[in-house]
């Protein structure tokens, strides 16, 4: 029979309590140590793969409680580098007291692959669906308010830049003046038997790189529009947008971004 000392019982007890999820500060108090480093470095052993597995299982709970900020951040990364949801690299996402830090890397079998595929429901992917619908429609109709009168006109520009959905018009046009006076607008379009209504607040973006990106997407517009402070191009992105995709064959789908 092996010789088991009182110290062995103490050592094993501390390890088992740690495996059960005891807070390290509580263990420090129970064990009577003045420095938590003793708990973390001496007694708190990893005795097998089971304990590691339990910690990784907690990732599922973390994924379910991701903040909106993190969704936006990861979405911007994917949009910036044009990463397809089917070809996304695996990412290591260490968690420390509720804060997440993105560390690029490839790790086969990383459980956080679930998070990557779950991005289909994230803000950027939802916005992409609205973009695809309007792009397929070709022409949509933008409604603004002119005093007490509604105004509607056909539009065709739709663009994604820096994780935002943009439209474009001329600085001197009446529509630009109406948006300046009341930036709340609504878009309507129809494609393949479905129709979309997109409402939100338009925000003017005066960055030249955004204007250039828009005109690059619609090169024919360069015959009429120029960029920069002296140019006549105005680009706006949607803020607090709500899109409703409806059809006679299915329930309305509401998309927020």
C-alpha positions in Angstrom: 0.0 0.0 0.0 1.5 3.4 -1.0 2.6 5.8 1.7 0.3 8.8 1.7 1.1 11.8 3.8 -1.1 14.6 5.1 0.6 16.9 2.6 -0.5 14.6 -0.2 -4.1 14.8 1.0 -3.8 18.7 1.1 -2.2 18.8 -2.3 -4.8 16.5 -3.9 -7.7 18.4 -2.2 -6.6 21.7 -3.6 -6.2 20.2 -7.1 -9.7 18.6 -7.0 -11.3 21.9 -5.8 -9.6 23.7 -8.7 -10.9 21.1 -11.1 -14.4 21.7 -9.8 -14.2 25.3 -10.7 -13.3 26.9 -7.4 -12.2 30.6 -7.7 -8.4 30.8 -7.1 -8.9 33.6 -4.5 -11.2 31.3 -2.6 -8.7 28.5 -2.7 -6.0 30.9 -1.5 -8.1 31.6 1.5 -9.0 28.0 2.2 -5.4 26.8 1.9 -4.1 29.7 4.0 -1.6 31.1 1.5 -0.6 34.7 1.6 0.3 34.8 -2.2 -2.1 33.5 -4.9 1.0 32.6 -7.0 1.4 29.5 -4.7 -2.1 28.3 -5.7 -1.6 29.0 -9.4 1.9 27.6 -9.6 2.2 24.7 -7.1 -1.1 23.2 -6.2 -3.3 24.0 -9.2 -2.2 21.1 -11.4 -3.7 19.9 -14.6 -4.1 16.2 -14.0 -5.4 15.1 -17.3 -7.2 15.9 -20.6 -10.6 15.9 -18.9 -9.9 19.2 -17.2 -8.7 20.8 -20.4 -11.8 19.5 -22.2 -14.1 21.1 -19.7 -12.4 24.5 -20.1 -12.8 24.3 -23.9 -16.4 23.3 -23.5 -17.0 26.6 -21.8 -16.2 28.3 -25.2 -19.7 27.4 -26.3 -21.1 29.6 -23.6 -18.7 32.4 -24.4 -19.7 32.3 -28.1 -23.4 32.7 -27.2 -22.6 35.8 -25.1 -20.3 37.7 -27.6 -20.8 41.4 -27.5 -22.1 43.4 -30.4 -18.7 45.1 -30.5 -16.8 41.9 -31.1 -19.2 40.9 -33.8 -18.6 44.2 -35.6 -14.8 43.9 -35.1 -14.6 40.4 -36.6 -16.9 41.3 -39.4 -14.7 44.2 -40.4 -11.7 41.9 -40.5 -13.5 39.5 -42.8 -14.9 42.3 -45.1 -11.6 44.0 -45.3 -9.7 40.9 -46.4 -12.7 39.6 -48.4 -12.8 36.3 -46.5 -15.6 34.0 -47.7 -17.6 32.4 -44.9 -16.7 29.0 -46.5 -12.9 29.7 -46.6 -12.4 31.5 -43.3 -9.2 30.7 -41.5 -9.4 29.3 -38.0 -8.8 31.9 -35.4 -7.4 31.6 -31.9 -9.5 33.8 -29.6 -8.0 33.7 -26.0 -10.4 34.9 -23.3 -9.1 36.7 -20.3 -11.6 38.0 -17.7 -14.3 38.5 -20.4 -12.1 40.4 -22.9 -11.3 38.9 -26.3 -8.2 39.6 -28.3 -7.9 38.5 -31.9 -4.7 36.6 -32.7 -4.5 35.4 -36.3 -3.4 31.8 -36.7 -4.3 28.5 -38.1 -5.0 25.6 -35.8 -6.6 22.4 -37.1 -9.7 21.4 -35.1 -10.0 24.6 -33.3 -13.4 24.6 -31.7 -14.0 28.3 -32.4 -14.7 27.3 -36.0 -18.3 27.4 -34.8 -17.9 31.1 -34.2 -16.6 31.7 -37.7 -19.5 30.0 -39.4 -21.9 31.7 -37.0 -20.9 35.0 -38.5 -23.5 34.4 -41.2 -25.8 35.9 -38.7 -23.5 38.7 -37.7 -24.0 42.3 -38.7 -21.7 42.3 -41.7 -23.2 39.2 -43.3 -26.7 40.5 -42.8 -25.7 43.8 -44.5 -24.2 41.8 -47.3 -27.5 40.1 -47.9 -29.2 43.6 -48.3 -26.4 44.6 -50.6 -26.8 41.5 -52.7 -30.6 42.1 -53.0 -30.2 45.7 -54.1 -27.4 44.8 -56.5 -29.5 42.1 -58.1 -32.5 44.5 -58.4 -30.3 47.0 -60.3 -32.6 49.9 -59.6 -34.1 50.9 -56.3 -36.2 53.8 -55.2 -35.0 56.3 -52.6 -37.6 58.2 -50.6 -36.8 61.5 -48.8 -38.8 64.3 -47.2 -38.9 67.8 -48.7 -40.6 69.9 -46.1 -44.1 68.3 -45.8 -43.8 66.5 -49.2 -42.4 63.0 -49.9 -40.0 62.7 -52.8 -39.1 59.5 -54.5 -36.5 58.9 -57.3 -34.7 55.9 -58.9 -31.2 55.1 -57.7 -28.6 52.5 -58.7 -25.5 52.9 -56.6 -25.0 50.6 -53.7 -21.5 49.8 -52.2 -19.9 48.3 -49.2 -16.8 50.0 -47.8 -15.1 49.7 -44.4 -18.0 47.6 -43.1 -20.7 50.1 -44.1 -23.4 50.2 -46.7 -23.1 53.3 -49.0 -25.1 55.1 -51.7 -24.0 58.0 -53.9 -25.5 61.2 -55.4 -24.4 64.7 -56.5 -23.6 67.3 -53.9 -25.8 70.0 -55.6 -28.8 67.8 -56.3 -32.1 68.4 -54.5 -31.9 64.9 -52.9 -28.6 65.9 -51.2 -30.2 69.0 -49.8 -33.2 67.0 -48.5 -30.9 64.4 -46.9 -29.0 67.3 -45.2 -32.3 68.6 -43.8 -33.6 65.2 -42.8 -31.3 62.2 -43.1 -34.0 59.6 -42.4 -34.7 57.9 -45.7 -36.3 54.7 -47.0 -35.4 52.5 -50.0 -37.6 50.1 -51.8 -36.8 47.6 -54.5 -38.0 44.3 -56.0 -36.1 41.3 -57.2 -37.2 37.7 -58.2 -40.6 38.1 -56.7 -39.4 39.5 -53.3 -39.3 43.1 -52.3 -37.2 45.0 -49.8 -37.8 48.1 -47.7 -34.7 49.6 -46.1 -35.0 52.5 -43.7 -32.3 54.2 -41.7 -30.3 57.4 -41.2 -27.9 58.5 -43.9 -24.5 59.9 -42.7 -22.4 61.9 -45.1 -18.8 60.6 -45.5 -16.5 63.1 -47.0 -13.4 60.9 -47.1 -11.9 60.9 -50.6 -11.0 57.2 -50.4 -14.6 56.3 -50.0 -15.7 58.5 -52.9 -12.9 56.9 -55.0 -14.0 53.4 -54.0 -17.6 54.2 -55.0 -16.6 55.5 -58.4 -14.3 52.5 -58.9 -17.4 50.3 -58.4 -19.3 52.4 -60.9 -16.7 53.7 -63.4 -19.3 55.1 -65.8 -20.1 57.7 -63.1 -16.7 59.3 -63.5 -18.0 61.0 -66.6 -20.3 63.0 -64.4 -18.7 63.0 -60.9 -15.4 64.0 -59.4 -14.0 63.4 -55.9 -12.4 65.5 -53.2 -13.4 68.8 -51.5 -13.8 70.5 -54.9 -15.6 67.5 -56.4 -19.3 67.0 -56.8 -19.6 63.5 -55.3 -21.6 62.9 -52.1 -21.5 59.4 -50.5 -23.6 58.4 -47.5 -23.6 55.3 -45.3 -26.6 53.8 -43.5 -26.8 54.1 -39.7 -29.3 52.2 -37.6 -30.6 50.5 -40.7 -33.6 48.1 -40.7 -34.4 46.1 -43.8 -37.5 44.0 -44.4 -37.5 41.5 -47.1 -41.1 40.4 -48.0 -42.8 38.0 -50.4 -46.2 36.3 -50.9 -44.5 33.0 -50.4 -42.7 33.5 -47.0 -42.9 35.4 -43.8 -41.1 38.9 -43.8 -37.4 38.7 -42.9 -36.1 41.6 -40.8 -32.5 42.5 -41.0 -30.8 45.1 -38.8 -27.3 46.5 -39.1 
